[in-house]
Amino acid sequence: MLTDIAVRKAQARDKPYKMFDSNGLFLLVTPAGGKLWRLRYKIGGKEKLLSIGPYPEVTLAAARDARDEARAGLRAGRDPLLVRKQLRAQAANDDRKFEKVARDWHTLNKSRWTERHTADVMISLEQMVFPLLGNVDVAEITPPMVLDVIRRIEARPALETARRVRQRMSAIFLFAMGLGLATTDPAAVIQKAMAPMTKGRQPALVTLEEAREALAACEAIPAHPVTRLAMRFLALTHVRPGEVHGTRWTEFEGLEGDEPLWLIPAPRMKMKDAHKVPLSRQAVELIEALRELTGRMPYVFPNERNAHKPMSENALGYLLNRAGYHQRHVPHGWRATLSSIMSQRFPADRAMIDLMLAHVPKDKVEAA
């Protein structure tokens, strides 16, 4: 049997030679100085040779373990060479699956996205696409298969989400085409088969009485407490829903003082400008109540399934729909609610209201 010292000191010769260990294991030493582990075995009366790997990457002990594993397979009637080919084929197949390609695409692109968008993209894929197509070879996915995914989202109904998911799937297929893993983009083909969506203003309540009724309705139905509090926080701060989804505890300042602030960093804002939101007494009380629920987590409003991800971009919309406000009021509508109520009460303060909403004036002189 071989020893580590003997293997380490083995020198190259003019011709390749073998150093035998036991049970068919040997070390092949090449004229170039390479040291390669091999296993000779018989199956079905035929002698075969299995390559285990080079020394010192594969140690003597590791080579013996590989030999023992191969011989155990032989006793069970499995050809080690065939097992290796099957494992390699499986690994190659895994690389072609839609979920693997999608995660590679996501990793490649996330450096140019905001943190919130990065999380939103992956959550949408994990919840709506991977359960149906994740294990399918990316080259075998057809337009009807993609359309089935989109139809399920449209039926909720979530037409805007369906469009975003289709766009993300299309980008993944184009990525796969660039890698030579696919030849077509089936997500592009189905665009004209999607449910039509009428563009226009998002529905919103425009009176204080209606706003109070909506909040009361949302808090009267069964729902996760964090989702309920997120809805109230959105109404109190009139930011965009996505800015609430990704809120981190580190963004709050002066909660115990006279001027509590929520500082939303520029990367999380639509216009990429940092935004300061003064917090009312009610908003501060809500935040303190949330500490008992999510204070140890990075996000103030975490995802129900994964506390290290922001809440789903659809959670607030679902809550309003279940409360009876489908096509009457959407999460983004709280901004219109504030704008309408404040404009009626303080018509001379239009510029201040726009500042509260983080609106950028279209007129360059006005903006300056």
C-alpha positions in Angstrom: 0.0 0.0 0.0 1.1 3.5 -0.7 2.0 6.1 1.9 1.7 9.9 1.8 5.5 10.2 1.7 5.9 7.8 -1.1 3.3 9.6 -3.2 4.8 13.0 -2.5 8.3 11.9 -3.3 7.4 10.1 -6.6 9.6 11.5 -9.4 8.9 11.8 -13.1 10.6 9.3 -15.5 11.1 9.0 -19.2 7.9 6.9 -19.4 4.7 7.0 -17.4 4.5 4.5 -14.6 2.1 3.2 -11.9 2.3 3.1 -8.2 -0.3 0.6 -6.8 -2.2 1.0 -3.6 -4.9 -1.6 -3.0 -8.3 -2.8 -4.4 -7.5 -1.5 -7.9 -6.4 2.0 -6.8 -3.1 3.3 -8.3 -1.2 6.5 -9.0 -0.2 7.2 -12.5 3.0 9.4 -12.7 3.5 11.1 -16.1 6.8 12.1 -17.7 5.7 15.8 -17.2 5.5 15.2 -13.4 1.7 14.9 -13.2 0.3 12.5 -10.6 -3.2 11.1 -11.4 -5.3 8.8 -9.3 -7.0 5.9 -11.3 -9.2 3.0 -10.3 -9.2 -0.3 -12.2 -12.4 -2.3 -11.8 -14.4 -5.0 -13.6 -18.2 -5.0 -14.2 -20.0 -7.5 -16.4 -16.7 -9.3 -17.0 -15.2 -6.2 -18.6 -12.3 -4.2 -17.2 -12.7 -0.4 -16.9 -10.7 2.5 -15.7 -12.1 5.4 -13.5 -10.3 8.7 -13.2 -10.5 10.0 -9.6 -8.4 13.2 -9.9 -4.9 14.7 -9.6 -2.6 14.7 -6.6 -2.2 16.8 -4.4 -5.7 18.2 -5.1 -7.0 14.7 -4.3 -5.1 13.3 -1.3 -4.3 9.7 -0.7 -7.1 9.5 1.8 -9.6 11.2 -0.5 -8.6 8.8 -3.3 -9.2 5.8 -1.1 -12.6 7.2 -0.1 -13.5 7.6 -3.7 -12.4 4.0 -4.4 -14.5 2.7 -1.5 -17.5 4.6 -2.7 -17.1 3.3 -6.2 -16.7 -0.3 -5.0 -19.8 0.1 -2.8 -21.7 1.1 -6.0 -20.2 -1.9 -7.8 -21.6 -4.3 -5.1 -25.0 -2.7 -5.7 -24.7 -3.2 -9.4 -23.8 0.4 -10.4 -21.1 1.2 -12.9 -19.0 4.1 -11.4 -18.3 5.5 -14.9 -22.0 5.5 -15.7 -22.9 7.1 -12.4 -20.4 9.9 -13.1 -21.8 10.5 -16.5 -25.3 10.7 -15.0 -24.2 13.2 -12.4 -22.5 15.4 -15.0 -25.6 15.3 -17.2 -27.7 16.2 -14.2 -25.4 19.1 -13.3 -25.5 20.3 -16.9 -29.3 20.0 -16.9 -29.6 22.0 -13.7 -27.7 24.8 -15.3 -30.3 25.0 -18.0 -33.3 25.2 -15.7 -35.3 28.4 -15.7 -34.8 29.1 -12.0 -31.0 28.7 -12.2 -30.8 30.9 -15.3 -33.1 33.5 -13.7 -31.0 33.6 -10.5 -27.9 34.1 -12.5 -29.6 36.9 -14.4 -30.7 38.5 -11.2 -27.2 38.3 -9.7 -25.7 39.9 -12.8 -28.1 42.9 -12.8 -28.7 43.6 -9.1 -25.7 45.9 -8.8 -27.5 48.5 -11.0 -30.9 48.2 -9.2 -32.1 49.7 -5.9 -32.2 47.4 -3.0 -36.0 47.5 -3.0 -36.3 46.7 -6.7 -33.7 43.9 -6.4 -35.9 42.3 -3.7 -39.2 42.9 -5.5 -37.9 41.2 -8.7 -36.8 38.1 -6.9 -39.9 37.9 -4.8 -42.1 38.1 -7.9 -40.2 35.3 -9.5 -40.1 33.1 -6.4 -43.8 33.4 -5.8 -45.3 33.6 -9.3 -42.9 31.9 -11.8 -40.6 29.4 -10.2 -43.4 27.2 -8.8 -44.6 26.6 -12.3 -41.5 26.9 -14.5 -38.5 26.8 -12.2 -37.5 23.2 -13.0 -38.1 23.4 -16.8 -35.3 23.6 -19.2 -35.2 27.3 -20.4 -35.0 26.2 -24.0 -38.2 24.0 -23.7 -40.5 26.7 -22.3 -43.1 27.7 -24.9 -45.3 30.8 -25.3 -48.4 29.0 -23.9 -46.4 28.0 -20.8 -45.5 31.6 -20.2 -49.0 32.8 -20.9 -50.3 30.3 -18.3 -48.1 32.0 -15.7 -49.4 35.5 -16.8 -53.0 34.4 -16.9 -52.9 33.3 -13.3 -51.5 36.7 -12.2 -54.1 38.5 -14.3 -56.9 36.5 -12.7 -56.1 37.8 -9.2 -56.6 40.5 -10.7 -53.1 42.1 -10.9 -52.7 43.4 -14.4 -49.8 45.7 -13.7 -47.9 43.0 -11.9 -48.6 40.6 -14.8 -46.9 43.1 -17.1 -43.9 43.5 -14.9 -43.5 39.7 -14.5 -43.7 39.3 -18.3 -41.0 41.9 -18.8 -38.7 40.2 -16.3 -39.2 36.8 -17.9 -38.5 38.3 -21.3 -35.2 39.7 -19.9 -34.3 36.3 -18.5 -34.9 34.6 -21.9 -32.8 37.2 -23.7 -30.0 36.5 -21.1 -30.4 32.8 -21.8 -30.1 33.4 -25.5 -26.9 35.3 -25.0 -25.5 32.3 -23.1 -26.5 29.9 -25.9 -29.1 28.2 -23.6 -32.1 29.2 -25.6 -32.9 30.4 -29.1 -36.2 32.3 -28.6 -38.0 34.6 -26.2 -41.4 33.1 -25.6 -42.3 35.9 -23.2 -42.1 38.4 -26.0 -44.5 36.5 -28.2 -47.4 36.6 -25.7 -47.6 40.4 -25.3 -50.6 40.7 -27.6 -52.4 37.9 -25.8 -52.3 39.6 -22.4 -55.4 41.1 -20.9 -55.8 44.8 -21.9 -55.2 47.4 -19.3 -56.7 50.9 -19.5 -54.2 53.6 -18.6 -55.4 56.4 -16.4 -55.4 57.7 -12.9 -55.2 55.2 -10.2 -58.4 55.1 -8.1 -58.3 57.1 -4.9 -60.5 58.4 -2.2 -60.5 62.2 -2.0 -62.3 63.1 1.3 -61.1 62.8 4.9 -64.3 60.9 5.8 -63.7 58.3 3.1 -60.0 58.0 4.1 -61.0 57.3 7.7 -63.6 54.7 6.7 -61.0 52.9 4.5 -58.5 52.6 7.3 -61.2 51.4 9.6 -62.3 48.8 7.0 -58.7 47.5 6.5 -58.3 47.1 10.3 -61.6 45.4 10.8 -60.8 42.3 8.6 -58.4 39.5 9.4 -54.9 40.4 8.3 -51.3 40.3 9.4 -50.7 43.0 12.0 -47.6 44.3 10.1 -49.6 44.7 6.9 -52.3 46.6 8.8 -49.7 48.9 10.4 -48.0 49.4 7.0 -51.3 50.6 5.5 -51.8 53.1 8.3 -48.2 54.2 8.1 -48.6 54.7 4.3 -51.7 56.9 4.9 -49.9 58.9 7.5 -46.7 59.6 5.5 -48.2 59.8 1.9 -45.0 58.3 0.3 -45.0 55.9 -2.5 -45.9 52.3 -1.5 -42.5 50.9 -2.5 -40.8 53.4 -0.2 -42.8 51.9 2.7 -42.0 48.3 1.6 -38.3 48.7 2.0 -38.2 50.8 5.1 -35.3 50.0 7.4 -35.0 50.8 11.1 -31.9 52.8 10.5 -33.8 55.4 8.4 -35.6 56.9 11.5 -34.1 59.8 13.4 -35.1 61.7 16.5 -38.1 59.6 17.4 -37.8 60.7 21.0 -37.3 64.4 20.3 -39.4 67.2 19.0 -38.6 66.7 15.3 -38.8 63.0 14.5 -37.8 62.3 10.9 -37.9 59.5 8.4 -34.9 59.9 6.1 -35.5 57.9 2.9 -32.1 57.5 1.0 -31.8 58.5 -2.6 -31.5 55.0 -4.0 -34.9 54.1 -2.7 -36.7 57.2 -4.1 -38.3 57.3 -7.6 -36.4 60.4 -8.6 -33.1 59.3 -6.8 -33.2 62.2 -4.5 -33.1 61.7 -0.7 -36.4 62.6 0.9 -37.2 63.8 4.5 -40.6 62.9 5.9 -41.5 64.7 9.2 -43.3 62.2 11.4 -46.6 63.0 13.2 -47.2 61.9 16.7 -49.5 59.1 15.4 -46.7 57.9 13.0 -44.2 57.8 15.9 -46.6 55.8 18.1 -47.1 53.4 15.2 -43.4 52.9 14.8 -43.0 52.2 18.5 -45.7 49.6 18.4 -43.9 48.0 15.4 -40.7 47.6 17.5 -42.4 44.9 19.5 -43.1 43.0 16.3 -40.1 43.6 13.9 -37.6 45.6 15.9 -34.9 42.9 15.7 -35.3 42.6 11.9 -33.6 44.8 9.3 -36.9 45.8 7.7 -39.6 47.7 9.6 -42.2 45.9 7.4 -40.6 42.5 6.5 -42.0 39.8 4.2 -44.3 37.3 5.9 -42.3 34.4 4.5 -38.8 35.7 4.9 -38.0 38.3 7.6 -34.8 39.3 5.8 -36.7 40.6 2.7 -39.1 43.5 2.4 -42.8 43.0 2.4 -44.5 41.9 -0.8 -45.3 44.7 -3.2 -48.8 43.2 -3.5 -49.7 42.9 0.3 -51.2 46.4 0.7 -53.2 46.1 -2.5 -54.6 42.8 -1.5 -55.7 44.2 1.9 -57.6 47.1 0.3 -59.3 44.7 -2.2 -60.4 42.4 0.7 -61.7 45.4 2.6 -64.0 46.2 -0.3 -62.0 48.9 -2.1 -61.2 47.1 -5.4 -61.1 49.7 -8.2 -62.0 52.4 -5.6 -58.7 53.0 -3.8 -55.2 51.6 -4.2 -52.1 52.0 -2.0 -50.6 54.7 -4.2 -54.0 56.5 -3.9 -53.1 57.8 -0.4 -50.9 60.4 -2.2 -53.9 61.6 -4.2 -56.0 61.6 -1.0 -53.5 63.9 0.7 -53.1 66.1 -2.3 -56.9 66.5 -2.7 -57.7 67.2 0.9 -54.8 69.5 1.5 -55.3 71.4 -1.8 -58.9 72.1 -0.8 -58.0 73.3 2.6 -54.8 75.2 1.8 -55.0 76.2 -1.9 -52.2 78.7 -1.5 -49.8 76.0 -0.4 -49.6 74.0 -3.6 -45.8 74.1 -3.7 -45.5 72.9 -0.2 -47.9 70.0 -0.9 -45.8 69.0 -3.9 -42.7 69.1 -1.7 -44.4 66.8 0.8 -45.1 64.4 -2.0 -41.5 64.6 -3.3 -42.9 65.8 -6.7 -40.3 67.4 -9.0 -41.7 70.5 -10.8 -41.8 70.0 -14.6 -40.8 73.7 -15.1 -37.0 74.1 -14.7 -37.3 77.6 -13.4 -39.8 76.6 -10.9 -37.7 73.6 -9.8 -34.7 75.9 -9.3 
